[in-house]
Amino acid sequence: MASSAAQIASITAMNLRNLSQRWASSLVAVVGVAGVTLVLVSVLSIAEGFRAAMDLAGSDDVAIALRAGSTDEMTSGVPQEAARVISDAAQVARGSDQRPIVSPELYVVVDAVLRGKGSAANLPLRGVGPLAPQIRKRFRIEEGRMFAAGSNEIIIGTGAAQQFEGLGVGQSVRWGSGTWTVVGRFSERGGISESEAWGDARVIAQAYNRGTTYQSVRALLSSAAAFDDFKDVLTADPRVNVRIERERDFYAEQSKFLRTLVTTAGWTLALMMGFGAVFAALNTMSIAVDGRTREIATLRALGFGAAPVVVSVMAESLLLGSLGGLLGGAIAYVAFDGLRSSTLNWQNFSQVTFAFTVTPSLVFTGIAYGLVLTLLGGLMPAIRGARLPIAAGLRES
């Protein structure tokens, strides 16, 4: 008698050749898995896009100073005297004019109208120093020009310009006690700064009565390796009361809550939908086994073992799962990858724009989940087919 491997190969090949005879039920299973995969990948791409926006904004050689004990810029306050101490640190990089590359910054939340919705949402208005573009290495003016120091001019991030109305170059908006004219639009290659509007820190401080206190101070260090010394020097200095973080670590912490929330929601929804996909696979494979009752019994009578029968049914099930997973992942990539949207950053209650990011690992995760679903759906019919009494199977009409 043929070996077990040969039996498995021959029965599986015959089973797969007969798929066309069961195309309707097979299509139901494929579509069910594709739907679950599509939902899972698309929801997880939100978390991935938000993470990417945060990662793109952070650098290992940029440090951010906040008030000690604060968790974000909204709750922070750094006096002007402390900002001068930070600027004088030996680890801070200097420009060609020997000025420290430091940007004391304000963070104000203003109302803006979401495009196409008519509802108001929180937009971050950031007051920056003149050297802020040098600290954000990916910063680039895409349209118009940089705002003039000491003026009520602002520049708007590409993401914010796409998500909010009335913020195009040349338009004006009233925030606080002043009227602001948009003179430029900037990008940061998808970084979170694209969700903000920027203006001169001193002018914004006057418009919002902030005095001489900033929310944060960003400093470009001479190297990434200089961070530990920079942190040790400032945290030990009695003149300042600050918390020092790498910019990349700061943004990673800021994104943790939303990423966890979205990921949990995505998997919860996928698990709920997964029950339906399992039943679709179970029904499909039950129909396949029922239609092959006499064939299975005949093979068993000729000496074929139960294991090849189980493997052949599972192979068909996994093939359907693979097709469904690939279809769902492909639709998610075409429909969502690069699609720009916005969501509320629960750390500071402002809108953050980002692009859905469908990565190969997300597609692989979706396919793997689809395989698990069809594996569960095909297991019971496979075992039932292998245990079918030969005599009973041969009597089937």
C-alpha positions in Angstrom: 0.0 0.0 0.0 1.2 3.6 -0.7 2.9 5.4 2.1 1.0 7.9 4.3 2.7 10.8 2.6 1.6 9.5 -0.8 -1.9 9.0 0.4 -2.1 12.5 1.8 -0.8 14.0 -1.5 -3.1 12.0 -3.7 -6.3 12.6 -1.7 -5.5 16.3 -1.2 -4.8 16.8 -4.9 -8.1 15.1 -5.8 -10.0 17.2 -3.2 -8.6 20.5 -4.4 -9.4 19.6 -8.1 -13.1 19.2 -7.1 -13.3 22.7 -5.5 -15.0 24.0 -8.6 -18.0 21.8 -7.8 -18.4 23.5 -4.5 -17.7 27.0 -5.6 -20.7 28.6 -4.0 -20.1 27.4 -0.4 -16.4 27.9 -0.8 -17.0 31.5 -1.9 -19.0 32.1 1.3 -16.1 31.0 3.4 -13.6 33.1 1.4 -15.8 36.2 1.6 -16.3 35.7 5.4 -12.6 35.5 6.1 -11.9 38.4 3.8 -14.4 40.6 5.7 -12.9 39.8 9.0 -9.4 40.3 7.7 -10.4 43.6 6.1 -11.8 45.0 9.4 -8.9 43.8 11.5 -6.2 45.2 9.2 -8.0 48.5 8.5 -8.6 49.1 12.3 -5.0 48.2 13.2 -3.7 50.4 10.4 -5.1 53.4 12.4 -2.9 52.5 15.4 0.0 51.9 13.1 -0.5 55.2 11.3 -0.7 57.1 14.6 2.5 55.4 15.8 4.2 56.3 12.5 3.2 60.0 12.9 4.6 60.0 16.4 7.8 58.2 15.4 8.4 60.5 12.5 8.2 63.5 14.8 10.8 62.2 17.3 14.6 62.2 17.2 17.1 60.6 19.4 19.3 63.7 19.4 16.6 66.1 20.4 15.7 66.5 24.0 12.4 68.0 25.4 12.3 69.7 28.8 9.0 69.8 30.7 8.2 70.9 34.2 9.1 68.1 36.7 6.0 65.9 37.4 4.1 66.9 34.2 2.9 64.2 31.8 2.4 66.4 28.7 2.9 69.9 27.4 -0.6 71.0 28.5 0.2 70.5 32.2 3.8 71.8 31.9 5.3 75.2 32.6 9.0 76.1 32.1 10.0 79.7 33.2 12.0 81.8 30.9 15.0 81.7 33.4 15.0 77.9 33.2 14.9 78.1 29.4 18.1 80.2 29.5 19.8 77.6 31.8 18.8 74.8 29.3 20.2 76.8 26.4 23.5 77.3 28.1 24.1 73.5 28.7 27.3 72.3 27.1 25.6 69.4 25.4 23.4 71.6 23.3 24.4 71.9 19.6 25.4 75.3 18.3 24.8 76.9 14.9 27.3 78.6 12.7 26.8 81.8 14.7 27.4 79.8 17.9 23.8 80.3 19.1 22.4 77.3 20.9 19.8 75.5 18.8 17.0 75.7 21.2 13.3 76.4 20.8 11.2 77.5 23.9 7.6 76.6 22.9 4.0 77.4 23.9 1.2 74.9 23.4 -2.3 76.4 23.0 -5.5 74.5 22.0 -7.8 76.6 19.7 -11.1 75.9 18.0 -11.2 75.0 14.3 -13.9 73.7 12.0 -13.5 70.2 10.6 -13.7 70.1 6.9 -16.9 68.7 5.5 -18.5 68.2 9.0 -19.1 71.8 10.2 -18.3 70.8 13.8 -15.6 72.4 15.9 -12.5 70.5 17.1 -9.4 71.3 19.0 -6.4 72.4 16.9 -2.9 72.8 18.5 -1.5 76.2 18.1 2.2 76.1 18.8 4.4 79.1 19.6 7.9 78.4 18.5 11.3 80.1 18.5 13.1 81.0 15.3 15.3 77.9 15.4 12.4 75.4 15.6 12.7 74.4 11.9 16.4 73.4 12.6 15.3 71.1 15.4 12.6 69.4 13.2 15.0 68.0 10.6 12.1 66.9 8.3 10.5 70.4 8.4 9.8 71.9 4.9 7.8 74.8 3.7 5.5 73.4 1.0 3.5 76.6 0.1 4.0 80.2 0.9 6.7 81.3 3.4 7.8 81.1 7.1 6.0 83.5 9.4 7.8 86.8 10.2 9.0 87.2 13.8 7.0 89.5 16.0 3.9 89.3 13.7 0.4 87.8 13.8 1.4 85.4 11.0 1.1 81.6 11.3 2.0 78.6 9.2 -0.2 75.5 9.1 0.7 71.9 8.9 -0.3 69.9 5.8 -2.4 67.5 7.9 -4.3 70.3 9.6 -4.8 72.2 6.4 -6.5 69.1 4.9 -8.7 68.4 7.9 -9.8 71.9 8.9 -11.6 74.6 7.0 -10.5 78.2 6.6 -6.8 77.6 7.1 -5.5 77.9 3.5 -2.6 80.2 2.7 -3.8 83.7 2.5 -6.8 83.2 4.8 -7.2 84.7 8.3 -8.7 83.4 11.5 -9.4 84.9 14.9 -8.0 83.1 17.9 -7.6 84.5 21.4 -7.2 88.3 21.3 -5.7 88.4 17.8 -6.4 87.8 14.2 -3.9 85.5 12.5 -3.0 85.3 8.8 -1.9 82.0 7.3 1.2 82.7 5.3 2.6 79.2 4.7 1.9 75.5 4.8 4.6 73.1 6.0 5.2 69.3 6.1 7.2 67.0 8.3 7.0 63.9 6.1 3.9 62.7 8.0 5.1 63.7 11.5 2.7 64.8 14.2 3.7 68.5 13.7 1.7 68.5 10.5 -1.4 68.5 12.8 -0.4 71.9 14.3 -0.4 75.6 13.5 2.8 77.5 14.3 3.4 81.1 15.1 5.9 83.3 17.0 6.0 82.2 20.7 6.3 85.8 22.0 3.3 87.0 20.0 1.2 84.0 21.0 2.2 84.5 24.7 0.9 88.0 24.5 -2.4 87.0 22.8 -3.1 84.4 25.5 -1.6 86.2 28.5 1.0 83.5 29.1 3.7 85.9 30.5 7.2 84.6 30.2 6.4 80.9 30.9 6.7 78.2 28.2 5.2 74.7 28.0 8.3 73.0 26.8 11.9 73.7 25.6 13.3 71.6 22.8 17.1 71.4 22.3 19.1 69.9 19.5 22.0 68.0 21.2 25.5 67.7 19.9 24.9 64.0 19.5 22.4 61.4 20.6 25.0 60.1 23.0 25.1 63.4 24.8 21.5 63.0 26.1 22.4 61.2 29.4 24.9 63.9 30.4 22.4 66.6 29.4 19.7 65.1 31.5 22.0 64.5 34.5 23.3 68.1 34.4 19.9 69.7 34.3 18.1 67.5 36.8 20.9 68.1 39.3 20.8 71.9 38.7 18.9 73.7 41.6 18.0 76.6 39.3 15.6 74.5 37.3 12.8 72.0 38.1 12.5 70.0 34.9 11.8 66.6 33.4 14.1 65.7 30.5 13.0 63.2 27.8 14.3 62.2 24.5 11.8 63.5 21.9 11.3 60.0 20.5 10.5 58.6 23.9 8.2 61.5 24.7 6.1 60.9 21.6 6.0 57.1 22.1 4.6 57.7 25.6 2.1 60.2 24.2 0.8 57.6 21.6 0.6 54.6 24.0 -3.0 55.2 25.2 -4.6 55.7 21.8 -2.6 52.8 20.2 -3.7 50.5 23.0 -7.3 51.6 22.7 -7.5 51.2 18.9 -5.6 47.9 19.0 -7.9 46.5 21.6 -11.0 47.7 19.7 -9.7 46.1 16.5 -9.1 42.7 18.0 -12.4 42.8 19.9 -14.3 43.5 16.7 -12.3 40.9 14.8 -13.0 38.2 17.4 -16.7 39.0 17.3 -16.7 38.7 13.5 -14.5 35.7 13.7 -17.3 33.6 15.1 -19.3 34.2 11.9 -16.3 33.3 9.8 -15.7 30.1 11.7 -19.3 29.0 11.2 -19.0 29.8 7.5 -15.9 27.7 7.2 -17.6 24.9 9.3 -20.6 24.9 6.9 -18.4 24.9 3.9 -16.3 22.0 5.0 -19.3 20.1 6.3 -20.8 20.4 2.8 -17.5 19.2 1.3 -17.3 16.2 3.5 -21.0 15.3 3.0 -20.6 15.4 -0.7 -17.6 13.1 -0.6 -19.1 10.5 1.8 -19.0 7.6 -0.7 -15.6 8.8 -2.1 -14.1 8.8 1.5 -15.6 5.4 2.3 -14.2 3.9 -0.9 -10.7 5.2 -0.2 -10.9 3.9 3.3 -12.0 0.5 1.9 -9.0 0.5 -0.4 -6.7 0.9 2.6 -6.3 4.7 2.8 -5.9 5.8 6.5 -7.9 8.3 8.4 -5.0 10.8 8.7 -4.9 11.5 4.9 -8.6 12.2 5.0 -8.2 14.7 7.8 -5.2 16.4 6.1 -7.0 16.7 2.8 -10.0 18.4 4.4 -7.8 20.7 6.4 -5.7 21.6 3.3 -8.8 22.7 1.5 -9.9 24.7 4.6 -6.5 26.4 4.9 -6.5 27.2 1.2 -9.8 29.0 1.5 -8.5 30.9 4.6 -5.4 32.0 2.7 -7.5 33.3 -0.3 -9.8 35.1 2.1 -6.9 36.6 4.1 -5.1 37.7 0.9 -8.3 39.2 -0.5 -9.1 41.1 2.7 -5.5 42.4 3.1 -5.4 43.5 -0.5 -8.6 45.4 -0.2 -7.4 47.0 3.0 -4.2 48.1 1.4 -5.9 49.6 -1.7 -8.7 51.3 0.2 -6.9 52.6 3.3 -3.1 52.8 3.0 -2.1 56.4 2.9 -5.7 57.6 3.6 -5.5 60.7 5.8 -7.8 61.1 8.8 -7.8 62.7 12.2 -8.6 61.5 15.7 -8.5 62.9 19.2 -5.3 62.6 21.1 -6.5 61.8 24.6 -3.2 63.0 26.1 -3.9 66.6 25.3 -7.5 66.6 23.9 -6.5 67.9 20.5 -7.0 66.6 17.0 -4.1 64.6 15.4 -4.0 64.0 11.7 -2.3 60.8 10.5 -2.3 58.5 7.5 -3.7 54.9 7.7 -0.6 52.7 7.4 -1.1 49.2 6.1 2.2 47.4 6.6 3.2 43.9 5.4 3.2 42.8 9.0 -0.4 43.9 9.4 -1.4 42.0 6.2 0.4 38.9 7.5 -1.4 39.2 10.8 -4.7 39.3 9.0 -3.9 36.3 6.8 -2.7 34.4 9.9 -5.9 35.2 11.7 -7.9 34.0 8.7 -6.0 30.7 8.7 -6.8 30.2 12.3 -10.5 30.8 11.7 -10.7 28.3 8.8 -8.5 25.8 10.7 -11.1 25.9 13.5 -13.9 25.7 11.1 -12.5 22.7 9.2 -11.3 20.7 12.1 -14.6 19.1 13.2 -15.8 18.2 9.6 -12.3 16.7 8.9 -12.5 14.5 12.0 -16.1 13.5 11.3 -15.2 12.5 7.8 -12.2 10.4 9.0 -14.4 8.6 11.5 -17.2 7.8 9.1 -17.9 4.0 9.1 -16.9 2.5 5.8 -20.1 0.4 5.5 -22.3 3.4 6.1 -20.4 5.5 3.7 -20.7 2.9 0.9 -24.4 2.7 1.3 -24.8 6.5 0.7 -26.5 7.2 -2.6 
